[in-house]
Amino acid sequence: MNFTKHAIIRGQQRGIPREVIEMIVRYGEPAAKRGGAVEYRIKNRDRGIIIGDLKKVISFFERSGKKAVLVADDTGEVITAYNIRR
C-alpha cells in the first residue's frame, strides 16, 4: 500500500501505525467522499466479527506447518495438497 507524505505524518501525529491503517482499508466499509476519495471505517458492530475471523486465520496458520500445496504453473489451478514428510 502506498502512503503520501501527508498520510505518514498525520498517522504518526495521531498515533495510528501503518499496520492499523492497512487493516482498516482491508476490512473497513468503504464510503464515497467528495473529490473522488473513499473513506474506510470499521463499525463497532463489525469489529467482533472481524476479530473472530482473524482468530480463525491465526488458527489455520498455526496448523499449516509441514503442509504444502501443488499448483499448476500455467493455469494457477490447485492440483493437490499434502503433508510434508521431513
N, CA, C and O atoms as a GROMACS GRO file, in nm:
protein
  344
    1MET      N    1   0.085  -0.116   0.000
    1MET     CA    2   0.000   0.000   0.000
    1MET      C    3   0.090   0.124   0.000
    1MET      O    4   0.186   0.133   0.077
    2ASN      N    5   0.058   0.216  -0.085
    2ASN     CA    6   0.135   0.340  -0.095
    2ASN      C    7   0.076   0.447  -0.004
    2ASN      O    8  -0.046   0.460   0.008
    3PHE      N    9   0.163   0.524   0.061
    3PHE     CA   10   0.123   0.632   0.151
    3PHE      C   11   0.180   0.764   0.102
    3PHE      O   12   0.295   0.771   0.059
    4THR      N   13   0.099   0.869   0.107
    4THR     CA   14   0.152   1.002   0.078
    4THR      C   15   0.233   1.048   0.200
    4THR      O   16   0.219   0.993   0.309
    5LYS      N   17   0.317   1.150   0.180
    5LYS     CA   18   0.391   1.207   0.293
    5LYS      C   19   0.293   1.258   0.399
    5LYS      O   20   0.315   1.242   0.519
    6HIS      N   21   0.185   1.320   0.352
    6HIS     CA   22   0.084   1.373   0.443
    6HIS      C   23   0.026   1.261   0.532
    6HIS      O   24   0.012   1.278   0.653
    7ALA      N   25  -0.006   1.148   0.470
    7ALA     CA   26  -0.064   1.036   0.546
    7ALA      C   27   0.036   0.983   0.649
    7ALA      O   28  -0.003   0.949   0.761
    8ILE      N   29   0.162   0.975   0.612
    8ILE     CA   30   0.265   0.925   0.705
    8ILE      C   31   0.276   1.019   0.825
    8ILE      O   32   0.276   0.975   0.940
    9ILE      N   33   0.285   1.149   0.797
    9ILE     CA   34   0.300   1.247   0.906
    9ILE      C   35   0.177   1.247   0.996
    9ILE      O   36   0.190   1.241   1.118
   10ARG      N   37   0.057   1.253   0.936
   10ARG     CA   38  -0.066   1.258   1.016
   10ARG      C   39  -0.084   1.129   1.097
   10ARG      O   40  -0.127   1.134   1.212
   11GLY      N   41  -0.052   1.015   1.037
   11GLY     CA   42  -0.062   0.889   1.110
   11GLY      C   43   0.029   0.889   1.233
   11GLY      O   44  -0.011   0.845   1.341
   12GLN      N   45   0.151   0.940   1.216
   12GLN     CA   46   0.246   0.948   1.328
   12GLN      C   47   0.196   1.045   1.434
   12GLN      O   48   0.200   1.015   1.553
   13GLN      N   49   0.148   1.161   1.392
   13GLN     CA   50   0.099   1.261   1.486
   13GLN      C   51  -0.021   1.210   1.566
   13GLN      O   52  -0.038   1.244   1.683
   14ARG      N   53  -0.102   1.129   1.503
   14ARG     CA   54  -0.226   1.081   1.566
   14ARG      C   55  -0.212   0.943   1.629
   14ARG      O   56  -0.310   0.888   1.680
   15GLY      N   57  -0.092   0.889   1.626
   15GLY     CA   58  -0.068   0.759   1.690
   15GLY      C   59  -0.138   0.643   1.620
   15GLY      O   60  -0.183   0.548   1.684
   16ILE      N   61  -0.146   0.652   1.487
   16ILE     CA   62  -0.210   0.546   1.410
   16ILE      C   63  -0.102   0.479   1.324
   16ILE      O   64  -0.060   0.536   1.223
   17PRO      N   65  -0.055   0.360   1.363
   17PRO     CA   66   0.050   0.292   1.288
   17PRO      C   67   0.003   0.250   1.148
   17PRO      O   68  -0.116   0.232   1.124
   18ARG      N   69   0.097   0.235   1.058
   18ARG     CA   70   0.067   0.191   0.921
   18ARG      C   71  -0.014   0.062   0.920
   18ARG      O   72  -0.106   0.046   0.841
   19GLU      N   73   0.022  -0.031   1.009
   19GLU     CA   74  -0.046  -0.160   1.012
   19GLU      C   75  -0.195  -0.142   1.042
   19GLU      O   76  -0.279  -0.213   0.986
   20VAL      N   77  -0.227  -0.048   1.130
   20VAL     CA   78  -0.368  -0.022   1.163
   20VAL      C   79  -0.439   0.037   1.042
   20VAL      O   80  -0.552   0.000   1.011
   21ILE      N   81  -0.373   0.129   0.973
   21ILE     CA   82  -0.431   0.189   0.853
   21ILE      C   83  -0.458   0.081   0.748
   21ILE      O   84  -0.565   0.079   0.686
   22GLU      N   85  -0.362  -0.007   0.729
   22GLU     CA   86  -0.379  -0.114   0.631
   22GLU      C   87  -0.494  -0.207   0.669
   22GLU      O   88  -0.568  -0.252   0.581
   23MET      N   89  -0.510  -0.237   0.797
   23MET     CA   90  -0.621  -0.322   0.841
   23MET      C   91  -0.756  -0.253   0.820
   23MET      O   92  -0.853  -0.318   0.782
   24ILE      N   93  -0.761  -0.124   0.845
   24ILE     CA   94  -0.887  -0.050   0.825
   24ILE      C   95  -0.926  -0.053   0.677
   24ILE      O   96  -1.043  -0.072   0.644
   25VAL      N   97  -0.828  -0.032   0.588
   25VAL     CA   98  -0.858  -0.035   0.445
   25VAL      C   99  -0.898  -0.176   0.402
   25VAL      O  100  -0.989  -0.193   0.321
   26ARG      N  101  -0.832  -0.277   0.456
   26ARG     CA  102  -0.861  -0.416   0.417
   26ARG      C  103  -0.999  -0.461   0.465
   26ARG      O  104  -1.073  -0.524   0.389
   27TYR      N  105  -1.034  -0.430   0.588
   27TYR     CA  106  -1.157  -0.483   0.647
   27TYR      C  107  -1.269  -0.380   0.662
   27TYR      O  108  -1.382  -0.416   0.694
   28GLY      N  109  -1.237  -0.254   0.639
   28GLY     CA  110  -1.335  -0.148   0.661
   28GLY      C  111  -1.440  -0.140   0.552
   28GLY      O  112  -1.425  -0.196   0.443
   29GLU      N  113  -1.546  -0.069   0.583
   29GLU     CA  114  -1.654  -0.047   0.488
   29GLU      C  115  -1.626   0.083   0.413
   29GLU      O  116  -1.606   0.188   0.475
   30PRO      N  117  -1.626   0.078   0.279
   30PRO     CA  118  -1.596   0.198   0.201
   30PRO      C  119  -1.718   0.290   0.189
   30PRO      O  120  -1.832   0.245   0.184
   31ALA      N  121  -1.691   0.421   0.183
   31ALA     CA  122  -1.794   0.522   0.160
   31ALA      C  123  -1.734   0.631   0.072
   31ALA      O  124  -1.627   0.684   0.103
   32ALA      N  125  -1.802   0.662  -0.037
   32ALA     CA  126  -1.753   0.764  -0.130
   32ALA      C  127  -1.753   0.901  -0.063
   32ALA      O  128  -1.846   0.935   0.011
   33LYS      N  129  -1.649   0.979  -0.088
   33LYS     CA  130  -1.636   1.115  -0.037
   33LYS      C  131  -1.613   1.209  -0.154
   33LYS      O  132  -1.584   1.165  -0.265
   34ARG      N  133  -1.626   1.339  -0.129
   34ARG     CA  134  -1.605   1.438  -0.234
   34ARG      C  135  -1.463   1.433  -0.288
   34ARG      O  136  -1.370   1.394  -0.218
   35GLY      N  137  -1.448   1.472  -0.412
   35GLY     CA  138  -1.316   1.478  -0.473
   35GLY      C  139  -1.264   1.344  -0.520
   35GLY      O  140  -1.146   1.332  -0.550
   36GLY      N  141  -1.349   1.244  -0.528
   36GLY     CA  142  -1.308   1.113  -0.576
   36GLY      C  143  -1.236   1.028  -0.472
   36GLY      O  144  -1.171   0.930  -0.508
   37ALA      N  145  -1.248   1.064  -0.345
   37ALA     CA  146  -1.184   0.986  -0.238
   37ALA      C  147  -1.282   0.884  -0.182
   37ALA      O  148  -1.403   0.896  -0.200
   38VAL      N  149  -1.229   0.785  -0.113
   38VAL     CA  150  -1.310   0.682  -0.047
   38VAL      C  151  -1.265   0.674   0.098
   38VAL      O  152  -1.147   0.657   0.126
   39GLU      N  153  -1.360   0.684   0.191
   39GLU     CA  154  -1.331   0.670   0.334
   39GLU      C  155  -1.357   0.525   0.374
   39GLU      O  156  -1.457   0.466   0.334
   40TYR      N  157  -1.267   0.468   0.454
   40TYR     CA  158  -1.286   0.334   0.509
   40TYR      C  159  -1.295   0.346   0.659
   40TYR      O  160  -1.217   0.418   0.723
   41ARG      N  161  -1.391   0.275   0.716
   41ARG     CA  162  -1.401   0.269   0.862
   41ARG      C  163  -1.457   0.134   0.903
   41ARG      O  164  -1.533   0.071   0.829
   42ILE      N  165  -1.418   0.092   1.023
   42ILE     CA  166  -1.470  -0.033   1.078
   42ILE      C  167  -1.573   0.003   1.182
   42ILE      O  168  -1.542   0.068   1.282
   43LYS      N  169  -1.695  -0.040   1.158
   43LYS     CA  170  -1.803  -0.009   1.251
   43LYS      C  171  -1.793  -0.100   1.374
   43LYS      O  172  -1.745  -0.213   1.366
   44ASN      N  173  -1.839  -0.048   1.487
   44ASN     CA  174  -1.831  -0.123   1.613
   44ASN      C  175  -1.896  -0.260   1.601
   44ASN      O  176  -1.843  -0.358   1.653
   45ARG      N  177  -2.009  -0.267   1.533
   45ARG     CA  178  -2.081  -0.395   1.524
   45ARG      C  179  -2.003  -0.498   1.443
   45ARG      O  180  -2.021  -0.618   1.461
   46ASP      N  181  -1.915  -0.451   1.353
   46ASP     CA  182  -1.836  -0.542   1.269
   46ASP      C  183  -1.706  -0.586   1.335
   46ASP      O  184  -1.647  -0.686   1.295
   47ARG      N  185  -1.661  -0.511   1.433
   47ARG     CA  186  -1.531  -0.537   1.495
   47ARG      C  187  -1.523  -0.680   1.551
   47ARG      O  188  -1.423  -0.748   1.529
   48GLY      N  189  -1.624  -0.725   1.622
   48GLY     CA  190  -1.624  -0.860   1.680
   48GLY      C  191  -1.620  -0.968   1.573
   48GLY      O  192  -1.551  -1.068   1.590
   49ILE      N  193  -1.692  -0.948   1.464
   49ILE     CA  194  -1.692  -1.044   1.354
   49ILE      C  195  -1.553  -1.053   1.293
   49ILE      O  196  -1.503  -1.162   1.266
   50ILE      N  197  -1.491  -0.938   1.270
   50ILE     CA  198  -1.357  -0.934   1.210
   50ILE      C  199  -1.256  -1.001   1.302
   50ILE      O  200  -1.172  -1.078   1.256
   51ILE      N  201  -1.263  -0.972   1.431
   51ILE     CA  202  -1.170  -1.034   1.527
   51ILE      C  203  -1.186  -1.186   1.526
   51ILE      O  204  -1.087  -1.259   1.529
   52GLY      N  205  -1.310  -1.233   1.522
   52GLY     CA  206  -1.334  -1.377   1.517
   52GLY      C  207  -1.276  -1.440   1.391
   52GLY      O  208  -1.215  -1.547   1.397
   53ASP      N  209  -1.294  -1.372   1.277
   53ASP     CA  210  -1.238  -1.422   1.152
   53ASP      C  211  -1.086  -1.427   1.156
   53ASP      O  212  -1.025  -1.523   1.110
   54LEU      N  213  -1.024  -1.323   1.212
   54LEU     CA  214  -0.878  -1.319   1.220
   54LEU      C  215  -0.826  -1.428   1.315
   54LEU      O  216  -0.720  -1.484   1.290
   55LYS      N  217  -0.898  -1.456   1.422
   55LYS     CA  218  -0.857  -1.566   1.511
   55LYS      C  219  -0.860  -1.699   1.438
   55LYS      O  220  -0.773  -1.784   1.460
   56LYS      N  221  -0.958  -1.718   1.350
   56LYS     CA  222  -0.964  -1.841   1.269
   56LYS      C  223  -0.844  -1.848   1.176
   56LYS      O  224  -0.784  -1.954   1.159
   57VAL      N  225  -0.809  -1.735   1.114
   57VAL     CA  226  -0.694  -1.732   1.024
   57VAL      C  227  -0.566  -1.768   1.099
   57VAL      O  228  -0.485  -1.845   1.049
   58ILE      N  229  -0.549  -1.713   1.219
   58ILE     CA  230  -0.432  -1.745   1.301
   58ILE      C  231  -0.429  -1.894   1.331
   58ILE      O  232  -0.324  -1.957   1.322
   59SER      N  233  -0.543  -1.950   1.366
   59SER     CA  234  -0.551  -2.094   1.395
   59SER      C  235  -0.511  -2.176   1.272
   59SER      O  236  -0.439  -2.274   1.284
   60PHE      N  237  -0.559  -2.135   1.154
   60PHE     CA  238  -0.523  -2.206   1.031
   60PHE      C  239  -0.373  -2.199   1.006
   60PHE      O  240  -0.312  -2.300   0.968
   61PHE      N  241  -0.312  -2.082   1.027
   61PHE     CA  242  -0.168  -2.069   1.007
   61PHE      C  243  -0.090  -2.153   1.108
   61PHE      O  244   0.013  -2.210   1.072
   62GLU      N  245  -0.138  -2.162   1.230
   62GLU     CA  246  -0.070  -2.244   1.330
   62GLU      C  247  -0.072  -2.391   1.290
   62GLU      O  248   0.020  -2.466   1.324
   63ARG      N  249  -0.174  -2.433   1.219
   63ARG     CA  250  -0.186  -2.573   1.177
   63ARG      C  251  -0.128  -2.599   1.039
   63ARG      O  252  -0.134  -2.712   0.991
   64SER      N  253  -0.071  -2.497   0.974
   64SER     CA  254  -0.026  -2.513   0.836
   64SER      C  255   0.118  -2.562   0.825
   64SER      O  256   0.168  -2.583   0.714
   65GLY      N  257   0.185  -2.581   0.936
   65GLY     CA  258   0.322  -2.631   0.932
   65GLY      C  259   0.328  -2.769   0.871
   65GLY      O  260   0.238  -2.851   0.892
   66LYS      N  261   0.433  -2.797   0.797
   66LYS     CA  262   0.456  -2.926   0.733
   66LYS      C  263   0.344  -2.963   0.636
   66LYS      O  264   0.312  -3.081   0.620
   67LYS      N  265   0.285  -2.864   0.572
   67LYS     CA  266   0.183  -2.887   0.471
   67LYS      C  267   0.223  -2.809   0.346
   67LYS      O  268   0.289  -2.705   0.354
   68ALA      N  269   0.183  -2.860   0.230
   68ALA     CA  270   0.217  -2.795   0.104
   68ALA      C  271   0.101  -2.807   0.006
   68ALA      O  272   0.014  -2.892   0.021
   69VAL      N  273   0.102  -2.721  -0.093
   69VAL     CA  274   0.002  -2.721  -0.199
   69VAL      C  275   0.075  -2.718  -0.332
   69VAL      O  276   0.168  -2.639  -0.350
   70LEU      N  277   0.033  -2.803  -0.424
   70LEU     CA  278   0.092  -2.808  -0.557
   70LEU      C  279  -0.002  -2.738  -0.654
   70LEU      O  280  -0.120  -2.771  -0.663
   71VAL      N  281   0.052  -2.637  -0.729
   71VAL     CA  282  -0.029  -2.554  -0.818
   71VAL      C  283   0.028  -2.563  -0.959
   71VAL      O  284   0.149  -2.558  -0.978
   72ALA      N  285  -0.062  -2.575  -1.058
   72ALA     CA  286  -0.020  -2.576  -1.199
   72ALA      C  287   0.034  -2.438  -1.237
   72ALA      O  288  -0.032  -2.337  -1.215
   73ASP      N  289   0.154  -2.436  -1.292
   73ASP     CA  290   0.220  -2.311  -1.326
   73ASP      C  291   0.145  -2.232  -1.433
   73ASP      O  292   0.139  -2.110  -1.427
   74ASP      N  293   0.088  -2.302  -1.530
   74ASP     CA  294   0.024  -2.233  -1.642
   74ASP      C  295  -0.118  -2.183  -1.613
   74ASP      O  296  -0.158  -2.079  -1.665
   75THR      N  297  -0.194  -2.256  -1.531
   75THR     CA  298  -0.334  -2.218  -1.506
   75THR      C  299  -0.358  -2.162  -1.366
   75THR      O  300  -0.460  -2.097  -1.342
   76GLY      N  301  -0.266  -2.187  -1.274
   76GLY     CA  302  -0.286  -2.144  -1.136
   76GLY      C  303  -0.382  -2.234  -1.060
   76GLY      O  304  -0.419  -2.203  -0.947
   77GLU      N  305  -0.424  -2.345  -1.122
   77GLU     CA  306  -0.519  -2.437  -1.061
   77GLU      C  307  -0.449  -2.524  -0.956
   77GLU      O  308  -0.338  -2.572  -0.978
   78VAL      N  309  -0.516  -2.542  -0.842
   78VAL     CA  310  -0.462  -2.626  -0.735
   78VAL      C  311  -0.476  -2.772  -0.778
   78VAL      O  312  -0.585  -2.819  -0.810
   79ILE      N  313  -0.362  -2.843  -0.779
   79ILE     CA  314  -0.359  -2.982  -0.821
   79ILE      C  315  -0.384  -3.073  -0.702
   79ILE      O  316  -0.466  -3.165  -0.710
   80THR      N  317  -0.312  -3.049  -0.592
   80THR     CA  318  -0.327  -3.134  -0.474
   80THR      C  319  -0.271  -3.061  -0.351
   80THR      O  320  -0.203  -2.959  -0.363
   81ALA      N  321  -0.302  -3.115  -0.237
   81ALA     CA  322  -0.247  -3.066  -0.108
   81ALA      C  323  -0.198  -3.189  -0.032
   81ALA      O  324  -0.257  -3.296  -0.040
   82TYR      N  325  -0.088  -3.172   0.041
   82TYR     CA  326  -0.031  -3.287   0.109
   82TYR      C  327   0.051  -3.246   0.230
   82TYR      O  328   0.085  -3.129   0.248
   83ASN      N  329   0.081  -3.345   0.314
   83ASN     CA  330   0.167  -3.327   0.431
   83ASN      C  331   0.311  -3.352   0.389
   83ASN      O  332   0.339  -3.447   0.315
   84ILE      N  333   0.402  -3.268   0.437
   84ILE     CA  334   0.544  -3.282   0.406
   84ILE      C  335   0.605  -3.379   0.507
   84ILE      O  336   0.585  -3.366   0.628
   85ARG      N  337   0.680  -3.476   0.456
   85ARG     CA  338   0.746  -3.574   0.544
   85ARG      C  339   0.894  -3.540   0.554
   85ARG      O  340   0.971  -3.571   0.464
   86ARG      N  341   0.933  -3.477   0.664
   86ARG     CA  342   1.074  -3.448   0.686
   86ARG      C  343   1.111  -3.483   0.825
   86ARG      O  344   1.227  -3.466   0.865
   0.00000   0.00000   0.00000
